[in-house]
Amino acid sequence: MFAKFLTIAAVVCVAYAAEKADKNGTAIFRAFENVDPNDLSCDPEGHIFLLLPHFSDCSKFYMCAHGEEVEFNCAPGLIFDFQLQTCNWPWATTCQLRDPQHGIGEEGSGDDIIGLFADELEKQPVDTVASVRPISPILGRYNGIINCNRADAAARQVPYKGDCQRYWRCVAGIPQVVFCSDGLFFNEFTQQCDFEANSKCIQEQEDELKQEFIKYE
């Protein structure tokens, strides 16, 4: 167990370098491509955000919360995408399960995790973003939205203001924006891409016509 933890940080950093392109030429950021989930375990200190596959059900996954695995369900019709660390459409990913002998996760409804993060949500103005197609990392460990220097923030994902399909997360200590798949929106409470009705996202839209009116004398 301890040996697993010693390698997890290095695996996470290396894994984030993997990129591919979809049929439209859009870069697809596969965070954990070629990584065996059986070699990973939750960070006992809770400093690293990590989602792990279920042992028998593709529609379920485990979220690391304070060093423990807590079971969650993807929205109906979606399955867990380990490489992208989010729930995704079945046609867009491949189901990847863990071997039962490598450990047993802690069952939970998913509601308990909200209680674990409740204090952080009240104390810090962090936003979240989703992940399927990546953008270039933002320089610096703190961009005014998510502070990757703080363990409580680095272990979470934050919504992206102005776009419910995007969210922020720390990648190797650097804030990065990620996209949900088409038709999915970031759900701050489950920390996953979800259906719009479940995400409860309020998108702040600016008036595109602001200061564009012509005044005739």
C-alpha positions in Angstrom: 0.0 0.0 0.0 2.7 2.4 0.9 4.7 1.5 -2.2 1.7 2.3 -4.3 1.4 5.8 -2.7 5.1 6.5 -3.3 4.6 6.0 -7.1 1.2 7.7 -7.5 2.5 11.3 -7.7 5.0 10.4 -10.4 2.4 8.4 -12.3 0.0 11.3 -12.2 2.5 13.8 -13.5 3.7 11.6 -16.3 0.2 10.5 -17.3 -1.0 14.0 -17.9 1.3 14.3 -20.9 -0.8 12.0 -23.1 -2.8 13.6 -25.8 -4.6 12.4 -28.9 -6.9 13.9 -31.5 -10.6 13.0 -32.2 -12.1 12.7 -35.7 -12.5 16.5 -35.9 -8.8 17.0 -35.0 -9.6 18.3 -31.5 -7.0 17.4 -28.9 -8.3 14.8 -26.5 -6.5 14.9 -23.1 -6.3 11.3 -21.8 -5.0 12.0 -18.3 -4.2 8.3 -17.4 -3.6 6.7 -20.7 -1.5 3.5 -20.4 -1.8 3.6 -16.6 -3.0 0.5 -14.8 -5.5 1.6 -12.1 -4.5 -1.4 -10.1 -1.2 0.2 -9.4 -2.8 3.3 -7.9 -4.3 4.0 -4.5 -5.7 7.1 -2.7 -3.3 9.6 -1.2 -3.5 9.1 2.6 -3.1 12.9 3.0 -5.8 13.7 0.5 -3.6 16.1 -1.5 -4.1 14.4 -4.9 -7.4 14.4 -6.8 -8.0 10.8 -8.1 -10.9 8.8 -9.3 -10.6 5.0 -9.6 -12.7 2.4 -11.5 -15.1 0.1 -9.8 -14.4 -3.6 -9.5 -17.5 -4.9 -11.4 -19.7 -2.0 -12.6 -18.7 0.3 -15.4 -21.3 2.9 -14.3 -19.7 3.3 -10.9 -16.4 4.7 -9.7 -14.5 5.6 -6.5 -13.5 9.1 -5.5 -10.6 9.5 -3.1 -11.8 11.5 -0.1 -9.3 12.1 2.7 -7.4 8.9 1.8 -10.5 6.7 1.6 -12.3 5.4 -1.5 -16.0 6.4 -1.6 -18.3 4.9 -4.2 -20.2 7.1 -6.7 -22.6 6.4 -9.6 -22.4 8.1 -13.0 -25.6 9.6 -14.3 -27.9 7.0 -16.0 -26.6 6.1 -19.5 -23.0 7.1 -18.7 -20.0 5.0 -17.7 -16.8 5.9 -15.9 -13.8 7.0 -18.1 -10.6 6.3 -16.1 -8.3 7.9 -18.7 -10.3 11.2 -18.6 -11.2 10.9 -14.9 -14.9 11.6 -15.5 -18.1 10.0 -16.6 -18.5 9.8 -20.3 -20.8 8.4 -23.1 -20.3 4.6 -23.7 -19.5 5.3 -27.3 -16.7 7.7 -26.4 -14.8 5.5 -24.0 -14.0 1.9 -23.0 -15.0 0.4 -19.7 -12.0 -0.3 -17.5 -12.4 -2.2 -14.2 -10.0 -3.0 -11.4 -9.1 -6.5 -10.2 -11.0 -7.3 -7.0 -7.9 -8.7 -5.2 -6.3 -5.2 -5.4 -8.6 -3.8 -2.7 -12.1 -3.1 -1.7 -13.6 0.4 -1.8 -15.8 2.0 0.8 -19.4 1.9 -0.3 -21.3 5.2 -0.1 -24.3 7.0 -1.6 -22.2 9.8 -2.9 -24.0 12.3 -0.7 -21.4 11.8 2.1 -18.7 13.3 0.0 -20.5 16.6 -0.1 -20.3 16.8 3.6 -16.5 16.3 3.4 -16.2 19.2 1.0 -18.8 21.5 2.6 -16.3 23.5 4.7 -14.0 24.1 1.7 -16.9 25.2 -0.4 -17.8 27.8 2.1 -14.3 29.0 2.9 -12.8 29.4 -0.5 -14.0 30.9 -3.8 -13.0 28.0 -6.0 -14.5 27.2 -9.4 -14.6 23.9 -11.2 -14.1 22.7 -14.7 -14.8 19.4 -16.6 -12.5 17.1 -18.7 -12.5 15.7 -22.1 -10.8 18.2 -24.3 -8.0 20.2 -22.7 -6.7 23.7 -23.1 -3.1 24.9 -22.6 -2.2 25.0 -18.9 -2.3 28.3 -17.2 1.1 29.5 -16.0 1.5 29.6 -12.2 0.2 27.6 -9.4 -2.6 30.0 -8.5 -4.7 31.8 -11.2 -7.1 33.6 -8.8 -9.7 30.8 -9.2 -8.1 27.6 -8.0 -5.0 27.6 -5.8 -2.9 24.5 -6.5 -0.6 25.3 -3.6 -3.4 24.5 -1.2 -4.0 20.8 -0.5 -7.7 21.2 -0.1 -8.1 23.0 -3.4 -5.6 20.8 -5.3 -7.6 17.7 -4.4 -10.8 19.2 -5.9 -12.2 20.4 -9.2 -13.8 23.8 -9.6 -16.5 25.1 -12.0 -15.6 27.5 -14.8 -17.5 30.7 -14.7 -19.3 31.4 -17.9 -19.3 27.9 -19.3 -21.0 25.0 -17.6 -19.2 22.4 -19.8 -15.8 23.4 -18.5 -14.1 23.1 -15.1 -10.7 23.7 -13.4 -8.4 21.2 -11.9 -4.8 21.1 -10.8 -2.5 19.1 -13.1 1.0 18.6 -11.6 0.5 21.7 -9.5 -0.8 23.9 -12.4 -4.4 25.0 -12.9 -5.8 23.6 -16.1 -9.2 24.0 -17.9 -10.9 20.8 -19.1 -14.0 20.2 -21.2 -16.9 17.8 -20.7 -18.1 15.7 -23.6 -20.8 17.3 -25.8 -24.1 17.3 -24.0 -22.6 16.9 -20.5 -22.1 19.6 -17.9 -19.8 19.8 -14.9 -21.5 18.9 -11.6 -19.7 20.6 -8.7 -21.1 18.4 -6.0 -20.3 15.0 -7.6 -17.1 16.5 -9.2 -18.1 14.8 -12.5 -19.5 15.6 -16.0 -23.2 15.0 -15.8 -26.5 15.7 -17.5 -27.6 19.3 -17.5 -30.6 18.7 -15.2 -28.3 17.2 -12.6 -25.5 19.7 -12.8 -27.5 22.7 -11.4 -25.1 24.9 -13.2 -26.0 28.6 -13.6 -24.1 30.0 -16.5 -23.3 33.6 -16.3 -23.7 35.2 -19.7 -22.5 38.6 -20.7 -24.6 40.9 -22.9 -23.0 40.4 -26.3 -24.6 43.7 -27.5 -23.3 45.7 -24.6 -21.9 49.1 -25.7 -22.6 48.1 -29.3 -25.7 50.2 -29.9 -25.4 53.2 -32.2 -26.9 56.4 -31.0 -28.4 58.6 -33.7 -28.5 62.3 -33.1 
